[in-house]
């Protein structure tokens, strides 16, 4: 694959896929407009966070019957029964 480095925005139209692949591979591509650097194309870095189970253990209390059916009076307010 050709190394793009700095490329004119009008030329970039024809090789956008190649520019994206290069950026996704970790290389930086600069798009120029009227000979001046205008836009930097880089890959997106996703932040990976480790899931920690049990962090809220003991801090949250769920009462018995929390998933019991709602009283008819409350249901009528939602359904318009």
N, C-alpha and C positions, 0 to 999 in steps of 0.2 A: 504494500500500500504506500502511496506517495505521502510524504510528510508535508502537511499543509502549513504549519507555522502561522504566518500572516497571509491572509487571502482577502481579496477584494470582495465585498458583499455581493456584487453582481456575478462574479465567478463562482461564489459559494452555492448559488442556486443549482448548478449542474452537478455538484458533488456533495450535497448535503448529507447523504447517507454515509459517505466516506468520512466526512468531518465528524459526524456523530459517533461512528465506530472508533475513530481515533480518540475522541474525547472520553468515550466509555472505557477505553483501554488505559486511561490515566494521563494521556497527553493533553496539553493545552493548545487550543487553536484560537487565534485572534482574527476577528473579522474587521476589515478596514473599510472606511467610507471616505471617498475623496483622498485616499492615500494616508489617512490618519486612523490609528487604532480606534475602534468604535465599540466592539463587543467581544467579550471573552467567553469561549465555549469550553466548559469543563464538565466532568462527570458529577453526578449527584452522589454524595456519600450518605449512606443510611446509617443512622446511629443505632447500634444494637445495645439494648440494655438487658441485663440478666434479670429474669423474673425471679422474685423472691417470695416464695409461698409462706404464708403464716405471719406476715408482717402485722396484720391487724388482729391476730389471735388474742382474744380476751378483751379487745377494745370495742368490739361490736357485739351487741346482744340482740338476738332475734327472738321475739316472744312466741310462745306456743300459739298456734292458730293464726299466724300472720298470713297464711295462704288460704284461710277459710273464705267461703263465699261472702260477698258483701251483703249487707242488709238491703231489702227491696227498696227502701226509701232512697238510698244512695244510688242504686242501679237506675232508678227512674230518672235521676238527674242526668245520667249519661245517655240513656237510650230514649228518653222522652216517652216512656211507657205510661 
